[in-house]
Amino acid sequence: MVLKKFSDRLVSAGVTAANALFPNNVAYDDALRHLESMGFHPERARHALNATNDVERAAELLLLGGANDDDDDGGGGGMHRRRWQRRAGNDENANDGGGGTNVAAHNDEQMRRAVEESMMSEESRRMREAEAASILEVIDSTGMGGVEKMPPRSAKATTGDTREDPSAIDDKNNRARKKAPIAPARRENPSRLVGGPTRHTNGTTLERTHPAAQIPEKLSNKSKEEQILRCANRLKSHVMAVDTLHRALTSVRNSPSEPKYRVIDRTNANYAKFVRDKPGAEDMLLAMNYRIDRAKDELRLERHLVDDALLYLGISSLEQARESEEYSMGKRSRAFHLEMRRVASGSGGAGAMRRIGMTESETSIRLAYMGKCPKEPPEGRGARIEVILGDESEEKIEGGRVVRRFDGDDTLEDVLNWIGGCYGNEILEKVRGESRVWCLCDLNNYPILPLDVERHGKKTLQYLGLFPSGKLGVRLSDDSWRDRTGGGREIYNVHGSARGLGAASRSMLH
């Protein structure tokens, strides 16, 4: 009670001095210095002033807090002990034994809450300022222009005057208390603070970070003439697409008033297979003023959009594509796959031979080849040899794949006899002999090179690198291989490691 009376006298004296020296409009810094001159700790004085926004109340809280601290120091942690005693319901061990302890504890709790709220608002404010400064530093380091920096907190900060009005301090603290619980949710993405992608880009980031990079212009942004020429150049190797577009555009040029020539059904099987998915095909039609009708899934050229100049340019560019080397190679490849489909249609055993109407002489030839084949090893033993007709990347031929097991010491000639028994004598005649129109390639090696079946016919499968598995393909021969000329011979002198144990190197085979 004596300590309480003493603290009340100090409070009244401090209040009287504050009222005498400082009016109600005292500046924040002057009020803080006044509290410090009264002997209070600067940090606690600042928190008390922020919590109360009044010099008198701040001095009262500080005096009450100091009195409680003195009581705690003298009692060896008396405040914490008294709280424990109150929760346990033991009032006999409490100091003063009366209502003074409860009043002091209540005042101490109020002081603690006020200081915690002030510290929370201050920490939230510093966190927001640090995040804003970090974002501005990232933007400045990337050199992006057009981003406005955050304005200063107040107009007083630009003039060097850091004093604030007490009413403004009160409003700021109230806003900070409301925003403090949701402050962590407002933090920015960490990737943005370390130079990650931000939303502040204005379209010039790539130009500033990679000034030498050049992005090509979109094809749709170029002129129609250039679009047509580029699309025709991309279609050179697609024979059916070139022929189909040439026929369609020629029909429109000859009969522009006929609606059936100006409408293309995108669901048509032949169009979907040969034209729709080919690079540059539909882009060329769109450059010719065709429009896509999504409802009917068709391409339509309106009569008033028919342009004779564009039609002439498109037809002439397709005719030039027909004269290119890529078109000629595509034409040969298409004819070759037609032959492969015809050959594959006659594959099979004796029952299949009779079913397809094979003559007796052809049947006897195939049976003779089958009679020369060695016995097939049981499953799980030997080498698995697979023969594929044509290039499956271009077209998969039905019946153009056969599989059989051979021993490692079986020869390439045994494999050829097996191919003759499956597909007849035609493949063997065109793979070996004078013509060599077709070739037998090892598809497990890269680059894919033809095997000289006449030179290596007596070599074992293990020596050729076809053990324990091998994949052979019947392909179209190029000019140098077919004519046995020296041109392009360096292509086959490829050095490389052997495939399999006991296999010869590529330089020995090609």
VEXDREN-2710 file (C-alpha; in Angstrom, 1 decimal):
% VEXDREN-2710
k/r/px/py/pz
1/MET/0.0/0.0/0.0
2/VAL/2.9/2.3/0.7
3/LEU/4.3/1.6/-2.7
4/LYS/0.9/2.2/-4.3
5/LYS/0.6/5.6/-2.6
6/PHE/4.1/6.5/-3.7
7/SER/3.4/5.6/-7.3
8/ASP/0.2/7.6/-7.2
9/ARG/2.1/10.7/-6.0
10/LEU/4.7/10.2/-8.8
11/VAL/2.0/9.9/-11.4
12/SER/0.2/13.0/-10.2
13/ALA/3.5/14.9/-10.2
14/GLY/4.4/13.7/-13.6
15/VAL/0.9/14.6/-15.0
16/THR/1.1/18.0/-13.4
17/ALA/4.6/18.6/-14.9
18/ALA/3.4/17.3/-18.3
19/ASN/0.4/19.5/-18.3
20/ALA/2.5/22.5/-17.3
21/LEU/5.2/22.0/-19.8
22/PHE/3.4/20.4/-22.8
23/PRO/0.0/21.3/-24.2
24/ASN/-2.3/18.8/-26.0
25/ASN/-0.7/19.4/-29.4
26/VAL/2.8/18.4/-28.3
27/ALA/4.8/16.7/-31.1
28/TYR/5.5/13.0/-30.9
29/ASP/9.3/13.4/-30.6
30/ASP/9.0/16.0/-27.9
31/ALA/6.7/13.8/-26.0
32/LEU/9.0/10.9/-26.3
33/ARG/12.0/13.0/-25.1
34/HIS/9.9/14.2/-22.2
35/LEU/9.2/10.6/-21.1
36/GLU/12.9/9.7/-21.5
37/SER/13.8/12.8/-19.3
38/MET/11.5/11.4/-16.6
39/GLY/13.8/8.4/-16.4
40/PHE/11.9/5.8/-18.5
41/HIS/13.6/3.5/-20.9
42/PRO/13.4/4.9/-24.5
43/GLU/12.0/1.6/-26.1
44/ARG/9.4/1.2/-23.4
45/ALA/8.5/4.9/-23.5
46/ARG/8.0/4.7/-27.3
47/HIS/5.8/1.6/-27.0
48/ALA/3.7/3.1/-24.2
49/LEU/3.2/6.3/-26.2
50/ASN/2.2/4.4/-29.3
51/ALA/-0.3/2.3/-27.3
52/THR/-1.9/5.2/-25.4
53/ASN/-1.2/8.2/-27.7
54/ASP/-1.2/10.4/-24.6
55/VAL/1.7/11.6/-22.4
56/GLU/-0.3/11.3/-19.2
57/ARG/-1.5/7.8/-19.8
58/ALA/1.9/6.7/-21.1
59/ALA/3.6/8.0/-17.9
60/GLU/1.0/6.3/-15.8
61/LEU/1.5/2.9/-17.5
62/LEU/5.2/3.2/-17.3
63/LEU/5.1/4.0/-13.6
64/LEU/2.8/1.1/-12.9
65/GLY/5.0/-1.2/-15.0
66/GLY/8.1/0.0/-13.2
67/ALA/6.5/-0.6/-9.8
68/ASN/5.5/-4.1/-10.7
69/ASP/9.1/-4.8/-12.0
70/ASP/10.5/-3.6/-8.7
71/ASP/8.1/-5.9/-6.9
72/ASP/9.1/-8.8/-9.1
73/ASP/12.8/-8.2/-8.5
74/GLY/12.4/-8.1/-4.8
75/GLY/10.3/-11.2/-4.6
76/GLY/12.4/-13.4/-6.9
77/GLY/9.9/-13.8/-9.8
78/GLY/6.9/-12.8/-7.7
79/MET/4.7/-11.8/-10.6
80/HIS/5.0/-15.3/-12.3
81/ARG/4.6/-16.9/-8.9
82/ARG/1.5/-14.9/-8.1
83/ARG/-0.1/-15.8/-11.4
84/TRP/0.5/-19.5/-10.7
85/GLN/-0.8/-19.1/-7.2
86/ARG/-4.0/-17.4/-8.5
87/ARG/-4.6/-20.2/-11.0
88/ALA/-4.1/-22.7/-8.1
89/GLY/-6.5/-20.8/-5.9
90/ASN/-3.9/-20.2/-3.1
91/ASP/-4.3/-16.6/-2.0
92/GLU/-2.4/-17.1/1.3
93/ASN/1.0/-16.9/-0.3
94/ALA/0.2/-13.7/-2.4
95/ASN/2.0/-10.5/-1.4
96/ASP/0.1/-7.8/0.5
97/GLY/-2.7/-10.4/1.1
98/GLY/-5.4/-8.0/-0.1
99/GLY/-6.9/-6.4/-3.1
100/GLY/-3.8/-4.4/-4.0
101/THR/-2.2/-7.4/-5.6
102/ASN/-5.2/-8.0/-7.9
103/VAL/-5.1/-4.3/-8.9
104/ALA/-1.3/-4.5/-9.6
105/ALA/-1.8/-7.8/-11.6
106/HIS/-4.6/-6.2/-13.6
107/ASN/-2.5/-3.1/-14.4
108/ASP/0.5/-5.3/-15.3
109/GLU/-1.7/-7.3/-17.7
110/GLN/-3.0/-4.1/-19.3
111/MET/0.5/-2.8/-19.7
112/ARG/1.7/-6.1/-21.3
113/ARG/-1.2/-6.2/-23.8
114/ALA/-0.5/-2.5/-24.8
115/VAL/3.2/-3.2/-25.3
116/GLU/2.5/-6.4/-27.3
117/GLU/0.0/-4.6/-29.6
118/SER/2.5/-1.7/-30.2
119/MET/5.3/-4.2/-31.0
120/MET/3.0/-6.1/-33.3
121/SER/2.0/-3.1/-35.3
122/GLU/5.6/-1.8/-35.5
123/GLU/6.8/-5.2/-36.7
124/SER/4.1/-5.4/-39.4
125/ARG/4.9/-1.9/-40.6
126/ARG/8.6/-2.7/-40.9
127/MET/7.9/-5.9/-42.7
128/ARG/5.7/-4.1/-45.3
129/GLU/8.4/-1.5/-45.8
130/ALA/11.1/-4.1/-46.3
131/GLU/9.1/-6.1/-48.8
132/ALA/8.3/-2.9/-50.8
133/ALA/12.0/-1.9/-50.8
134/SER/13.1/-5.4/-51.9
135/ILE/10.6/-5.4/-54.8
136/LEU/11.8/-2.0/-56.0
137/GLU/15.4/-3.2/-55.8
138/VAL/14.6/-6.2/-58.0
139/ILE/12.8/-4.1/-60.5
140/ASP/15.7/-1.6/-60.6
141/SER/18.3/-4.4/-61.0
142/THR/16.5/-5.8/-64.1
143/GLY/16.4/-2.3/-65.7
144/MET/12.7/-2.4/-66.4
145/GLY/11.3/1.0/-67.1
146/GLY/7.8/2.2/-66.7
147/VAL/7.3/1.0/-63.1
148/GLU/6.6/3.7/-60.7
149/LYS/8.3/3.6/-57.3
150/MET/6.3/3.7/-54.1
151/PRO/5.8/7.3/-52.8
152/PRO/7.3/8.3/-49.4
153/ARG/5.2/7.6/-46.4
154/SER/4.3/11.2/-45.9
155/ALA/5.0/14.6/-47.2
156/LYS/7.0/15.3/-44.0
157/ALA/9.6/12.7/-44.8
158/THR/10.7/14.6/-47.9
159/THR/11.4/17.8/-45.9
160/GLY/13.3/16.0/-43.1
161/ASP/10.5/16.6/-40.5
162/THR/9.7/13.3/-38.9
163/ARG/7.2/14.6/-36.4
164/GLU/3.6/13.4/-36.7
165/ASP/0.3/14.5/-35.3
166/PRO/-0.9/12.4/-32.4
167/SER/-4.3/11.9/-34.0
168/ALA/-2.5/10.6/-37.1
169/ILE/-0.5/8.3/-34.9
170/ASP/-3.8/7.0/-33.4
171/ASP/-5.3/6.3/-36.8
172/LYS/-2.1/4.6/-38.0
173/ASN/-2.0/2.3/-34.9
174/ASN/-5.7/1.4/-35.3
175/ARG/-5.1/0.4/-38.9
176/ALA/-2.0/-1.6/-37.9
177/ARG/-3.9/-3.5/-35.3
178/LYS/-6.6/-4.5/-37.9
179/LYS/-4.0/-5.5/-40.5
180/ALA/-1.6/-7.3/-38.2
181/PRO/-3.3/-10.7/-38.1
182/ILE/-3.4/-11.0/-42.0
183/ALA/0.1/-9.5/-42.6
184/PRO/1.8/-12.9/-43.3
185/ALA/-0.8/-13.6/-46.1
186/ARG/0.2/-10.5/-47.9
187/ARG/3.8/-11.5/-48.3
188/GLU/5.1/-11.6/-51.9
189/ASN/6.2/-14.8/-53.7
190/PRO/9.9/-15.4/-52.7
191/SER/10.8/-16.1/-56.3
192/ARG/9.9/-12.5/-57.1
193/LEU/12.3/-11.2/-54.4
194/VAL/15.2/-13.1/-55.8
195/GLY/14.9/-12.0/-59.4
196/GLY/12.1/-14.4/-60.4
197/PRO/9.4/-13.6/-63.0
198/THR/7.2/-10.7/-62.0
199/ARG/4.0/-9.2/-63.3
200/HIS/5.6/-5.8/-63.7
201/THR/6.9/-6.6/-67.2
202/ASN/5.8/-4.3/-69.9
203/GLY/6.8/-6.4/-72.9
204/THR/10.4/-5.2/-73.1
205/THR/12.0/-7.6/-70.6
206/LEU/13.4/-9.9/-73.3
207/GLU/14.7/-7.0/-75.3
208/ARG/16.6/-5.7/-72.2
209/THR/17.9/-9.0/-70.9
210/HIS/18.7/-10.5/-74.4
211/PRO/19.2/-7.6/-76.8
212/ALA/20.8/-9.8/-79.5
213/ALA/17.9/-12.3/-79.6
214/GLN/15.7/-12.0/-82.6
215/ILE/12.2/-13.5/-82.6
216/PRO/11.0/-14.4/-86.1
217/GLU/7.8/-12.8/-87.2
218/LYS/4.7/-14.9/-87.3
219/LEU/3.8/-16.4/-90.7
220/SER/0.2/-15.0/-90.4
221/ASN/1.7/-11.5/-90.1
222/LYS/3.5/-11.7/-93.4
223/SER/2.0/-10.9/-96.8
224/LYS/-0.3/-13.5/-98.5
225/GLU/2.2/-13.9/-101.3
226/GLU/5.0/-14.9/-99.0
227/GLN/2.7/-17.2/-97.0
228/ILE/1.8/-19.1/-100.2
229/LEU/5.4/-19.5/-101.3
230/ARG/6.6/-20.6/-97.8
231/CYS/3.8/-23.2/-97.5
232/ALA/4.5/-24.6/-100.9
233/ASN/8.1/-25.0/-100.0
234/ARG/7.2/-26.9/-96.9
235/LEU/5.0/-29.3/-98.8
236/LYS/7.7/-30.5/-101.3
237/SER/8.2/-33.9/-99.7
238/HIS/4.5/-34.6/-99.2
239/VAL/3.5/-35.9/-102.6
240/MET/-0.2/-36.5/-102.1
241/ALA/-0.7/-33.1/-100.4
242/VAL/0.9/-31.3/-103.3
243/ASP/-1.1/-33.2/-105.9
244/THR/-4.4/-32.7/-104.0
245/LEU/-4.0/-29.0/-103.5
246/HIS/-2.9/-28.5/-107.1
247/ARG/-6.0/-30.3/-108.3
248/ALA/-8.3/-28.4/-106.0
249/LEU/-6.9/-24.9/-106.8
250/THR/-7.0/-25.7/-110.6
251/SER/-10.7/-26.7/-110.3
252/VAL/-11.5/-23.4/-108.5
253/ARG/-9.6/-21.4/-111.1
254/ASN/-11.4/-23.1/-114.0
255/SER/-14.9/-23.0/-112.4
256/PRO/-15.0/-20.2/-109.8
257/SER/-18.8/-20.1/-109.7
258/GLU/-19.1/-23.8/-108.9
259/PRO/-19.8/-24.1/-105.1
260/LYS/-18.6/-27.8/-104.9
261/TYR/-15.0/-26.8/-105.9
262/ARG/-14.9/-24.0/-103.2
263/VAL/-15.8/-26.2/-100.3
264/ILE/-13.5/-28.8/-98.7
265/ASP/-14.8/-31.3/-96.2
266/ARG/-12.2/-31.6/-93.4
267/THR/-13.7/-34.9/-92.2
268/ASN/-13.1/-36.6/-95.5
269/ALA/-10.8/-39.7/-95.0
270/ASN/-8.4/-38.9/-97.8
271/TYR/-8.2/-35.3/-96.9
272/ALA/-7.5/-36.1/-93.3
273/LYS/-4.9/-38.7/-94.2
274/PHE/-2.9/-36.8/-96.9
275/VAL/-3.6/-33.1/-96.5
276/ARG/-5.0/-31.9/-93.2
277/ASP/-2.1/-32.7/-90.9
278/LYS/0.7/-31.9/-93.3
279/PRO/2.8/-28.8/-92.4
280/GLY/1.7/-25.8/-94.5
281/ALA/-1.3/-27.4/-96.2
282/GLU/-4.2/-25.7/-94.5
283/ASP/-2.1/-22.5/-93.9
284/MET/-1.8/-22.3/-97.7
285/LEU/-5.6/-22.6/-98.1
286/LEU/-6.2/-19.9/-95.5
287/ALA/-3.8/-17.6/-97.4
288/MET/-5.9/-18.2/-100.5
289/ASN/-8.9/-16.7/-98.5
290/TYR/-10.4/-20.0/-97.4
291/ARG/-12.3/-19.7/-94.1
292/ILE/-12.8/-22.5/-91.5
293/ASP/-16.4/-23.3/-90.7
294/ARG/-16.2/-24.8/-87.2
295/ALA/-19.9/-25.8/-87.1
296/LYS/-19.6/-28.0/-90.3
297/ASP/-15.9/-28.7/-90.0
298/GLU/-15.1/-27.6/-93.5
299/LEU/-13.0/-25.0/-95.4
300/ARG/-15.1/-22.6/-97.5
301/LEU/-14.0/-20.1/-100.2
302/GLU/-16.7/-17.5/-100.8
303/ARG/-17.3/-16.4/-104.3
304/HIS/-16.5/-12.7/-103.6
305/LEU/-13.2/-13.8/-102.0
306/VAL/-11.8/-15.6/-105.0
307/ASP/-8.6/-13.9/-106.1
308/ASP/-7.2/-14.9/-109.5
309/ALA/-3.8/-13.5/-108.7
310/LEU/-3.5/-15.7/-105.5
311/LEU/-4.8/-18.7/-107.4
312/TYR/-2.2/-18.2/-110.1
313/LEU/0.6/-17.8/-107.5
314/GLY/-0.6/-20.9/-105.6
315/ILE/-0.8/-23.1/-108.6
316/SER/2.6/-22.0/-110.0
317/SER/4.3/-22.5/-106.6
318/LEU/2.9/-26.1/-106.4
319/GLU/4.1/-26.8/-110.0
320/GLN/7.6/-25.7/-109.0
321/ALA/7.4/-27.9/-105.9
322/ARG/6.7/-30.9/-108.3
323/GLU/10.0/-30.2/-110.0
324/SER/12.1/-30.3/-106.8
325/GLU/14.3/-33.2/-105.6
326/GLU/12.3/-33.7/-102.5
327/TYR/9.1/-34.3/-104.5
328/SER/10.9/-36.8/-106.7
329/MET/12.2/-38.7/-103.7
330/GLY/8.7/-38.6/-102.2
331/LYS/7.3/-39.9/-105.4
332/ARG/9.7/-42.8/-105.5
333/SER/9.0/-43.6/-101.8
334/ARG/5.3/-43.7/-102.4
335/ALA/5.7/-46.1/-105.4
336/PHE/8.0/-48.3/-103.3
337/HIS/5.5/-48.6/-100.5
338/LEU/2.8/-49.5/-103.0
339/GLU/5.1/-52.4/-104.1
340/MET/5.6/-53.3/-100.4
341/ARG/1.9/-53.5/-99.8
342/ARG/1.5/-55.7/-102.9
343/VAL/4.3/-58.0/-101.7
344/ALA/3.0/-58.1/-98.1
345/SER/-0.5/-59.1/-99.3
346/GLY/0.9/-62.5/-100.5
347/SER/2.7/-63.4/-97.3
348/GLY/1.8/-66.5/-95.2
349/GLY/1.9/-70.2/-95.1
350/ALA/0.6/-72.9/-97.4
351/GLY/-3.0/-72.2/-96.5
352/ALA/-2.6/-68.5/-97.2
353/MET/-1.0/-69.3/-100.5
354/ARG/-4.0/-71.3/-101.7
355/ARG/-6.4/-68.6/-100.3
356/ILE/-4.8/-65.8/-102.3
357/GLY/-4.8/-67.9/-105.5
358/MET/-1.0/-68.4/-105.8
359/THR/0.1/-70.4/-108.8
360/GLU/1.7/-73.8/-108.4
361/SER/5.1/-72.6/-109.5
362/GLU/5.1/-69.7/-107.0
363/THR/4.0/-72.1/-104.3
364/SER/6.8/-74.5/-105.1
365/ILE/9.4/-71.7/-105.1
366/ARG/8.4/-70.6/-101.6
367/LEU/8.3/-74.1/-100.3
368/ALA/11.8/-74.7/-101.7
369/TYR/13.1/-71.6/-99.8
370/MET/11.4/-72.8/-96.6
371/GLY/13.1/-76.2/-97.0
372/LYS/16.5/-74.5/-96.9
373/CYS/15.8/-72.8/-93.5
374/PRO/17.4/-74.3/-90.4
375/LYS/15.3/-75.6/-87.6
376/GLU/13.9/-72.9/-85.4
377/PRO/15.2/-73.0/-81.8
378/PRO/12.7/-73.4/-78.9
379/GLU/11.3/-70.3/-77.3
380/GLY/13.8/-68.5/-75.1
381/ARG/16.8/-69.6/-77.0
382/GLY/18.6/-68.3/-80.1
383/ALA/18.4/-64.9/-81.8
384/ARG/15.1/-63.1/-82.4
385/ILE/15.2/-61.8/-86.0
386/GLU/12.5/-59.4/-87.2
387/VAL/12.0/-58.3/-90.8
388/ILE/10.0/-55.1/-91.7
389/LEU/8.9/-54.1/-95.2
390/GLY/9.2/-50.4/-95.9
391/ASP/9.7/-47.5/-93.6
392/GLU/7.2/-47.6/-90.7
393/SER/7.8/-44.0/-89.9
394/GLU/6.1/-43.1/-93.2
395/GLU/3.6/-45.9/-93.4
396/LYS/2.8/-49.2/-91.6
397/ILE/2.1/-52.0/-94.0
398/GLU/-0.3/-54.7/-93.1
399/GLY/1.5/-58.0/-93.2
400/GLY/4.8/-56.3/-93.6
401/ARG/6.4/-57.6/-90.4
402/VAL/7.6/-61.2/-89.8
403/VAL/9.5/-62.7/-86.8
404/ARG/11.5/-65.9/-86.3
405/ARG/14.2/-67.3/-84.1
406/PHE/17.6/-68.4/-85.3
407/ASP/20.7/-69.8/-83.7
408/GLY/23.8/-67.5/-83.3
409/ASP/25.8/-69.6/-85.8
410/ASP/23.1/-69.4/-88.5
411/THR/24.1/-67.3/-91.5
412/LEU/22.6/-64.3/-93.3
413/GLU/21.8/-66.7/-96.2
414/ASP/19.5/-68.6/-93.9
415/VAL/17.6/-65.4/-93.1
416/LEU/17.3/-64.6/-96.9
417/ASN/15.9/-68.1/-97.5
418/TRP/13.3/-67.5/-94.7
419/ILE/12.4/-64.1/-96.3
420/GLY/12.0/-65.9/-99.7
421/GLY/9.7/-68.4/-98.1
422/CYS/7.5/-65.7/-96.6
423/TYR/7.3/-63.2/-99.5
424/GLY/8.5/-65.1/-102.6
425/ASN/11.4/-64.6/-104.9
426/GLU/10.7/-61.0/-105.8
427/ILE/12.4/-59.4/-102.7
428/LEU/15.5/-61.6/-103.1
429/GLU/15.9/-60.7/-106.8
430/LYS/15.7/-57.0/-106.1
431/VAL/18.0/-57.1/-103.0
432/ARG/20.8/-59.0/-104.6
433/GLY/21.9/-59.5/-108.2
434/GLU/22.5/-56.8/-110.8
435/SER/19.6/-54.5/-110.0
436/ARG/19.8/-54.0/-106.3
437/VAL/16.8/-51.7/-106.5
438/TRP/16.0/-52.6/-102.8
439/CYS/18.4/-53.2/-100.0
440/LEU/18.4/-55.0/-96.6
441/CYS/19.3/-52.7/-93.7
442/ASP/20.2/-53.2/-90.1
443/LEU/17.7/-51.0/-88.3
444/ASN/19.5/-51.4/-84.9
445/ASN/22.4/-49.3/-86.0
446/TYR/22.5/-45.5/-86.7
447/PRO/22.9/-44.2/-89.3
448/ILE/21.0/-47.0/-91.0
449/LEU/23.2/-48.5/-93.6
450/PRO/22.5/-51.4/-96.1
451/LEU/24.1/-54.8/-95.7
452/ASP/25.9/-56.4/-98.7
453/VAL/24.0/-59.7/-98.8
454/GLU/26.3/-61.1/-101.5
455/ARG/29.5/-60.3/-99.6
456/HIS/28.2/-61.3/-96.1
457/GLY/25.8/-64.1/-97.1
458/LYS/28.0/-66.7/-95.4
459/LYS/28.7/-64.7/-92.3
460/THR/27.0/-65.8/-89.0
461/LEU/24.4/-63.6/-87.3
462/GLN/26.7/-63.1/-84.4
463/TYR/29.5/-61.8/-86.6
464/LEU/27.0/-59.4/-88.2
465/GLY/25.8/-58.1/-84.9
466/LEU/22.3/-59.7/-85.2
467/PHE/22.7/-61.8/-82.0
468/PRO/20.9/-62.0/-79.6
469/SER/18.4/-59.9/-81.5
470/GLY/18.2/-58.2/-84.9
471/LYS/15.9/-56.0/-86.8
472/LEU/16.2/-55.9/-90.6
473/GLY/14.3/-53.7/-93.0
474/VAL/13.7/-53.7/-96.7
475/ARG/14.3/-50.2/-97.9
476/LEU/14.6/-48.4/-101.2
477/SER/18.2/-48.1/-102.4
478/ASP/19.9/-44.8/-103.2
479/ASP/21.6/-44.2/-106.5
480/SER/25.2/-44.9/-105.3
481/TRP/24.2/-48.3/-103.8
482/ARG/22.0/-49.3/-106.7
483/ASP/24.6/-48.4/-109.4
484/ARG/27.6/-49.6/-107.5
485/THR/29.4/-46.3/-108.3
486/GLY/32.1/-44.6/-106.2
487/GLY/29.9/-41.6/-105.5
488/GLY/28.8/-41.5/-101.9
489/ARG/31.0/-44.5/-101.0
490/GLU/32.4/-42.4/-98.1
491/ILE/29.0/-42.6/-96.5
492/TYR/29.3/-46.3/-95.9
493/ASN/32.9/-46.1/-94.4
494/VAL/31.5/-45.4/-91.0
495/HIS/33.6/-46.5/-88.0
496/GLY/31.9/-47.6/-84.9
497/SER/31.9/-50.1/-82.1
498/ALA/30.7/-53.7/-82.7
499/ARG/27.2/-54.6/-81.6
500/GLY/27.3/-57.7/-79.4
501/LEU/30.0/-60.1/-78.3
502/GLY/32.1/-61.4/-81.1
503/ALA/30.6/-59.1/-83.7
504/ALA/32.6/-57.3/-86.4
505/SER/33.1/-53.5/-86.4
506/ARG/31.1/-51.4/-88.8
507/SER/34.2/-50.6/-90.8
508/MET/34.5/-54.3/-91.6
509/LEU/30.9/-54.6/-92.7
510/HIS/30.4/-51.5/-94.8
END
